[in-house]
Amino acid sequence: MSRSRQPPLVTGISPNEGIPWTKVTIRGENLGTGPADLIGLTICGHNCLLTAEWMSASKIVCRVGQAKNDKGDIIVTTKSGGKGTSTVSFKLLKPEKIGILDQSAVWVDEMNYYDMRTDRNKGIPPLSLRPANPLGIEIEKGKFPQKDLEMLFPGMSADFTSENFSAAWYLIENHSNTSFEQLKMAITHLKRQANKKSEGSLAYVKGGLSTFFEAQDALSAIHQKLEADGTEKVEGSMTQKLENVLNRASNTADTLFQEVLGRKDKADSTRNALNVLQRFKFLFNLPLNIERNIQKGDYDVVINDYEKAKSLFGKTEVQVFKKYYAEVETRIEALRELLLEKLLETPSTLHDQKRYIRYLCDLHAPGDPAWQCIGAQHRWILQLMHGCREGCGPRAFTAPQWTSTLRCAPPRLVTSGRRRR
């Protein structure tokens, strides 16, 4: 049978590996003339036609299903070109599963998933339910102002998932230049999508008929066993035994999971505490650092750290931070007293006096350190003068000769001839 087009050729897939139900974009050549032309799509041997969405002759979007092969080709089949080939392959990864009793370094949350077998939406909906292009034809955005469309369709929306969806607004906005023939193809595409959904669900049900029959047989066997043992009174009937077993299992499960959840809460608390210690280690280590720097004499470092802590935690309401900041204030107060004591020591050099005055001013010491230093120097000078006065008494000045042995006596005067009267 002759065909009017070349067979499909897949030249790229992105991503080229992933777990089941990964969304992939297939690119290639001659991938069909439209959604109706696409009749087959397999990835690693799994039929992905149910989730396939034809975008153009060179692009198809779908989701990878549960395949038996770990790696395989991407085969596209169309009515116009037949079965195609592929120059690339897709690698199917196995999702990492962590059991409820397996040890893990992190807490594993339950993941949302989409179960294609039961067609239940438990997470992100498949492409067949929320397609980006529901009509399956090329979208051409019109140049109509948004305000004019809102005035023309008050209270309506062009979003096809909205309850107030307006088909006219959607067509004007996205397909204002589309021909009538293309719109007829779009109607056929919509009908095909609706039929595909129902047929796909039915196909999955047919594929699981054996499982349904096995479940029915198991339920029938349980029912017959219950009827046969319904009159037994040894430790109660079978339903009573089953109830006891289920209660014990429930209690065991509660005990087990309470311990697991308790360890999780404890681990979370420890992790949060470590994060706080790591984040605010500057404040927690500051009291010890202040003592070490005071012993070294690095007063500039102490003052800089104190100013930083005061700006960050001076007005905090967190009890832990307030406690450590109070320790910092206690050590800073001791430093103020130490610096004031050094400032008032006499004698001292002018350089040291300036340095201690600057430190006390930076630490916001009470009073005026400069005047306190001047007062201390004044008292020290007066003490020296009083000491000199006490050492140089009146007798020293009334002595007949300048040869007195007093400390304050001037050098002996040597005169020639007679003593002065």
Beta strands, then each sheet from edge to edge (+ up, - down):
strand 1: 9-14
strand 2: 17-18
strand 3: 23-29
strand 4: 38-43
strand 5: 46-47
strand 6: 53-56
strand 7: 59-63
strand 8: 71-78
strand 9: 82-83
strand 10: 85-86
strand 11: 89-92
strand 12: 114-115
strand 13: 120-121
sheet 1: 6+ 7- 3+ 1- 10-
sheet 2: 2+ 11+ 8- 4+ 5-
sheet 3: 2+ 11+ 8- 9+
sheet 4: 12+ 13-
end
